[in-house]
Amino acid sequence: MSNDEKIEEKIESSENKENQEETINAESINNDETKLDDETFFKSDNIETKAEKTSNGNKIIIIIGYIFALLIPLIGFIYGIILAIIKKPPSYREHGIYIILLSVIMWVIYFLIGFAYIP
């Protein structure tokens, strides 16, 4: 075998190795995509669905606070303070402050209505 033939053989073997590595990489990428598809089509969608699941529970807690603030301002005021203190979901703090304000406003309204009916 001449040197040229040896060089050509080495080039071909290195090209074969590169092609094998590319196919292995492509297969691993396809496997990753299928794993993501199995979860919920895309990874970002999976994150959004988890956020939606937790936000549905959060919405109920917040709605209960607003209902208390409208109907029973004292309980709504206490409920709002509790929500404002809780740090875990950031939306609790914001809505807690709004619930406190609504409770105070409703307290004043109920007081004025009660005061207007006293002879």
C-alpha positions as semicolon CSV with decimal commas, in nm:
position;residue;x (nm);y (nm);z (nm)
1;M;0,000;0,000;0,000
2;S;0,125;0,339;-0,088
3;N;0,115;0,642;0,135
4;D;-0,160;0,798;-0,076
5;E;-0,382;0,494;-0,028
6;K;-0,320;0,496;0,348
7;I;-0,407;0,865;0,367
8;E;-0,727;0,813;0,167
9;E;-0,820;0,521;0,392
10;K;-0,770;0,731;0,706
11;I;-0,974;1,016;0,557
12;E;-1,258;0,779;0,473
13;S;-1,253;0,622;0,820
14;S;-1,255;0,965;0,986
15;E;-1,546;1,072;0,764
16;N;-1,733;0,755;0,861
17;K;-1,674;0,830;1,229
18;E;-1,802;1,185;1,184
19;N;-2,113;1,058;1,004
20;Q;-2,173;0,806;1,282
21;E;-2,138;1,078;1,546
22;E;-2,381;1,301;1,354
23;T;-2,639;1,025;1,331
24;I;-2,596;0,948;1,701
25;N;-2,642;1,317;1,785
26;A;-2,946;1,340;1,557
27;E;-3,097;1,029;1,720
28;S;-3,043;1,170;2,067
29;I;-3,206;1,499;1,964
30;N;-3,504;1,310;1,822
31;N;-3,531;1,108;2,145
32;D;-3,528;1,431;2,347
33;E;-3,805;1,574;2,129
34;T;-4,016;1,263;2,176
35;K;-3,972;1,286;2,549
36;L;-4,089;1,642;2,536
37;D;-4,379;1,546;2,311
38;D;-4,488;1,278;2,556
39;E;-4,496;1,528;2,844
40;T;-4,723;1,789;2,684
41;F;-4,608;1,853;2,330
42;F;-4,343;2,109;2,423
43;K;-4,150;2,184;2,738
44;S;-4,275;2,544;2,756
45;D;-4,636;2,422;2,735
46;N;-4,567;2,189;3,025
47;I;-4,451;2,483;3,236
48;E;-4,761;2,682;3,141
49;T;-4,998;2,401;3,233
50;K;-4,834;2,368;3,576
51;A;-4,873;2,742;3,626
52;E;-5,238;2,722;3,519
53;K;-5,307;2,440;3,765
54;T;-5,167;2,636;4,055
55;S;-5,331;2,959;3,950
56;N;-5,678;2,797;3,953
57;G;-5,635;2,715;4,321
58;N;-5,501;3,064;4,384
59;K;-5,799;3,222;4,209
60;I;-6,043;3,047;4,441
61;I;-5,859;3,169;4,751
62;I;-5,851;3,525;4,616
63;I;-6,219;3,520;4,515
64;I;-6,316;3,403;4,864
65;G;-6,128;3,702;5,005
66;Y;-6,317;3,947;4,785
67;I;-6,650;3,788;4,879
68;F;-6,568;3,823;5,250
69;A;-6,457;4,183;5,192
70;L;-6,792;4,265;5,031
71;L;-7,026;4,077;5,262
72;I;-6,847;4,063;5,599
73;P;-6,583;4,338;5,603
74;L;-6,426;4,240;5,937
75;I;-6,351;3,885;5,820
76;G;-6,244;4,021;5,479
77;F;-6,006;4,261;5,652
78;I;-5,844;3,979;5,852
79;Y;-5,836;3,755;5,544
80;G;-5,669;4,034;5,344
81;I;-5,403;4,081;5,613
82;I;-5,328;3,709;5,603
83;L;-5,299;3,716;5,223
84;A;-5,076;4,025;5,236
85;I;-4,840;3,852;5,481
86;I;-4,808;3,528;5,282
87;K;-4,504;3,551;5,054
88;K;-4,522;3,234;4,844
89;P;-4,743;3,334;4,549
90;P;-4,673;3,701;4,471
91;S;-5,030;3,759;4,358
92;Y;-5,151;3,696;4,716
93;R;-4,974;4,004;4,847
94;E;-5,121;4,231;4,579
95;H;-5,475;4,098;4,615
96;G;-5,443;4,098;4,995
97;I;-5,390;4,475;4,987
98;Y;-5,688;4,521;4,755
99;I;-5,904;4,304;4,981
100;I;-5,803;4,514;5,283
101;L;-5,895;4,835;5,098
102;L;-6,228;4,693;4,982
103;S;-6,305;4,577;5,337
104;V;-6,241;4,924;5,477
105;I;-6,454;5,085;5,205
106;M;-6,739;4,840;5,266
107;W;-6,707;4,894;5,642
108;V;-6,752;5,268;5,591
109;I;-7,045;5,215;5,354
110;Y;-7,219;4,978;5,599
111;F;-7,157;5,226;5,882
112;L;-7,305;5,513;5,679
113;I;-7,607;5,306;5,580
114;G;-7,662;5,203;5,942
115;F;-7,614;5,560;6,063
116;A;-7,864;5,690;5,805
117;Y;-8,138;5,459;5,935
118;I;-8,096;5,553;6,302
119;P;-8,373;5,805;6,388
